[in-house]
Amino acid sequence: MSRRAPDVICLPGGVAPAAQRYAALAEHLGDRASLHLKDLEVYRDESPPIPYSVELELEAIDRFAQAVGLDRFHLLGYSGGGFLSLAYAGTRPERIASLAVFEPAMVPGHMSPEEQAMYESLDERLRGLTGAEFMGAFVQAQVKPGAALPPPPSAPAPAWMARRPAGIQALLRSFLAFDFDRDRLRGCEFPVFLGYGDQTHEIEEVKAGVLARLLPDVRIRRMAGVHHFVPPQLIYTPEHAATLLALWTGGALTPELSL
């Protein structure tokens, strides 16, 4: 009797939709995992829902899981979806078989002084900006000096891109407003994988250290030559796909970092 493929709910970040974010991963995995792609509620309509909150996103994950028939599942999140994945795991640990995140936008809960300084700096750089200026500053603020950024697209931007500045701002506000006790992450006894790129801003190492001290069973990997905004296929490589599949099927994971 063949073994059932693991069921994984996949949350994207604040820019690319889930189908684009996880296309490379789906190609590498084939039928070895069932990826259930869940786009963020902040982009459900032409403008963010009012009121908008993290709780609204978490409740939408509950409904999505019910719709696809999942009581318990693996959860995968990138950037803003990584924050929501951590928040979901901390508030509903009984529903999670494993958690995997790549560069979560923030760690839910009260920030350390280092984290606070970084987000105040980001807020200052983005204040008053809109449209393409906002997106340019948002990208540049999150990579190390000298990191190679993707060239501007030669084709016109897709229609959904126009909704991203307002959506990202709504996400950031909701993350800061979310009332969460970080000690709840200590109760997440399922395995966790955290990846981040060595070309992303130093705050990723800070966040990795925070999560290493909170999560009982976490493996952390720093990926060479990668930052937050490289094309998805440079993040979800065959090696990364194999690591995730091992996480979902109970295989051995070896941490590369001790933080």
HUJO-V808696 format. One record per helix or strand. SS is the DSSP state (hx for helix, st for strand). FROM is the first residue (numbers start at 0). LEN is the number of residues. If there is no record, write none. Layout:
# HUJO-V808696
{{SS/FROM/LEN} {SS/FROM/LEN}}
This chain:
# HUJO-V808696
{{st/5/6} {hx/17/4} {hx/22/10} {st/32/6} {hx/40/3} {hx/53/14} {st/72/6} {hx/79/12} {hx/92/3} {st/95/7} {hx/112/14} {hx/130/10} {st/142/1} {hx/158/19} {hx/181/6} {st/190/7} {st/199/1} {hx/202/12} {st/217/6} {hx/231/4} {hx/237/12}}
